[in-house]
């Protein structure tokens, strides 16, 4: 005898009521209703549906644009901060070199007197770092990396022009520093010489003239760079002197 709600399979097996009919086991007593979309009965209803769809699309696009804008603003802020730190370091390098200038002048006067035969100089270690100006390199890595990506293209044009101009000026200053550094290295050719012959004296004066030219150009450009970088609220970050070195080392005679 079949129980209430049971179903019988022709094979002779009893079937679970839930298998026979999904509605029989629905706790609410009925199956899920699926409503077919209703056709718009008027132009007003049609326009409302179209307007709703368009508004949804516009909201989605607006949110996507807002997220993208927020992302690029963060990238621009991080890039700008990195560039500012690099500019602070470059300005610090120029200040670092300038701190040594009073003793640079004194050393150059001594070497010029030696070239004129009016002074004697201990030259055994003339080529050592102890007898050269300390000149760290200027850097432009942050700006070069930023230019190669998409961030700079999204910066205001005023920022791009400003940073581009500053780094152009720093590139000129870097070339001057490199020339001055190389001119100091040329003094190594006089190491170990107690006195100079006429040709050597003439060559030394030419080498010292190259150093003078670099020092003059560097000093001429520095105030303008300080003013332009300082106008951005950037302060110089000076590098540290190596152990045993200081800004007044060249005030002493070569040793």
RATAPE-V949012 format. One line per field, one symbol per residue. psi: psi as a letter, one per 30 degrees, with the letter a starting at -180 (. if undefined). burial: + if it has 9 or more other C-alpha atoms within 8 Angstrom, else -. A space follows every 50 residues. Layout:
BEGIN
psi=???
burial=???
END
This chain:
BEGIN
psi=kklkfllkkffgkkkkefeejfffgjfggllkkjkkkkkkfleeeeeeee eeeeeeeeeeeeeeeeeeeeeeeeeeeeeeeeeeeeeeeeeeeeeeeeff eefeeeeeeeeeeeefgglkkjgegfflffglkkilllkgeeeeeeefaf eefflkeeeeeeeeeefeeeeeeeeeeeeeeeeefffffgkgkelkleee eeeeeeeeeeeeeeeeeeeefeeeeeeeeffggkkkjklkklkfllfgef fllk.
burial=-----++-------+-++---+++++------------------++---- ---------------------+--++--+--+++-++++++++++++--+ -+++-+++-++++++-----+++-+++---+++-+--+---++--++--- ++--+----+--+--++-++--++-++-+++-+++-++--++---+---- ++-++-++-++--++-+++-++--++-+++---+-+++--------++++ +--+-
END
